[in-house]
Amino acid sequence: MDVRSDDDLLAATKAQPEAFAVFYRRHVAGVLAYFARRTRCAETAADLTAETFAAALSGAHRHRPDKGPAIAWLYGIARRQLAHATQKGAVEDRARTRLGMQAIPLTDEALDRVEALATANAASPILREGLAALPADQREAVLARVLDEDDYAVIARRAATTESVIRKRVSRGLTGLRQRLESGI
């Protein structure tokens, strides 16, 4: 088991390609579940996951730990891939093509596994524990904003408070999660 941080793995990718393999194995289930929940299509989720990791591999040298954790950077790529696919009605394959990667046809068994991952709790134990440790109002705001991608106004209406309060809850919650993830607690 590789104990290096995600940031260290991305920094080592150019000299040690196996470092990216560790990063991939660490996060593939979560990214796949993210796409499967949003697309409701195992094949699309698998294609988006492949394109996300291909883009991450190509851009690993551009990740800046001072701008935020590697997991946030990865999910930023995933969000952009999903937005592009939604706009165009198809998953792009630019990053995979640039890397010379061929699309892998999915068997029924593989598609079933994608669907199972989408329903499983794919978050890391540290992330689950971090979320559980947050005050309930922060946890609910973070999940609504980050996982469900709800607008601040929508979250504020549901919580019967102002957008400003929700923004602070999300900010404080994410700061707490980041500190917990960085310290490995």
Secondary structure by P-SEA (a helix, b strand, c coil): cccccaaaaaaaccccaaaaaaaaaacaaaaaaaaaaacccaaaaaaaaaaaaaaaaacccccccccccaaaaaaaaaaaaaaaaaaacccccaaaaaacccbbbbcaaaaaaaaaaaacccccaaaaaaaaaccaaaaaaaaacccccccaaaaaaaacccaaaaaaaaaaaaaaaaaaaaacc
